[in-house]
Amino acid sequence: MYKLIGADGQQYGPVSAEQLRKWIAENRVNAQSLVLPEGATEWKAIGTLPEFGGDFRAGALGAVPPPLAPPPSLYGQRASNKIAAGICGILLGSFGIHKFILGYTGAGLIMLLITVLTCFIASPVLHLIGLIEGIIYLTKTDEEFVRTYVEQRKEWF
């Protein structure tokens, strides 16, 4: 049994050697992916382990493979706030509600405080920002949304 750190920084496992070989064949795991064999204390690149060395094509050690992605069904769960954030960005952009929905408390407070403390004078500018961000949220695919706003935590535009 092995534990694996995916390209998304998440830990997977314990998984069997057969499952790892399947992921290698699907190009979801590359030779540099870190694994922790059962009973070991040190994470190692999977390509350095003798039991998996033959599973990689020649030259694959230097190649940059695609990341270990979550199954497509998980994108929908992780993008569940996309529509709410997009609509709130379009309708209530100057208050930063869409930022709070995505968990960006600091950015949301900045927008809310600027709107309130300027007695709504700066509200049109912040509403325009919220409008643009709301449209961007709604036009991205679930995968792009998760990658950009959930995993990479991009707070502005």
Rosetta blueprint (number, residue, H / E / L):
1 M L
2 Y E
3 K E
4 L E
5 I E
6 G L
7 A L
8 D L
9 G L
10 Q L
11 Q E
12 Y E
13 G E
14 P E
15 V E
16 S L
17 A H
18 E H
19 Q H
20 L H
21 R H
22 K H
23 W H
24 I H
25 A H
26 E L
27 N L
28 R L
29 V L
30 N L
31 A L
32 Q L
33 S L
34 L E
35 V E
36 L E
37 P E
38 E L
39 G L
40 A L
41 T L
42 E L
43 W L
44 K E
45 A E
46 I H
47 G H
48 T H
49 L L
50 P H
51 E H
52 F H
53 G H
54 G L
55 D L
56 F L
57 R L
58 A L
59 G L
60 A L
61 L L
62 G L
63 A L
64 V L
65 P L
66 P L
67 P L
68 L L
69 A L
70 P L
71 P L
72 P H
73 S H
74 L H
75 Y H
76 G H
77 Q H
78 R H
79 A L
80 S L
81 N L
82 K H
83 I H
84 A H
85 A H
86 G H
87 I H
88 C H
89 G H
90 I H
91 L H
92 L H
93 G H
94 S H
95 F H
96 G L
97 I H
98 H H
99 K H
100 F H
101 I H
102 L L
103 G L
104 Y L
105 T H
106 G H
107 A H
108 G H
109 L H
110 I H
111 M H
112 L H
113 L H
114 I H
115 T H
116 V H
117 L H
118 T L
119 C L
120 F L
121 I L
122 A L
123 S H
124 P H
125 V H
126 L H
127 H H
128 L H
129 I H
130 G H
131 L H
132 I H
133 E H
134 G H
135 I H
136 I H
137 Y H
138 L H
139 T H
140 K L
141 T L
142 D H
143 E H
144 E H
145 F H
146 V H
147 R H
148 T H
149 Y H
150 V H
151 E H
152 Q L
153 R L
154 K L
155 E L
156 W L
157 F L
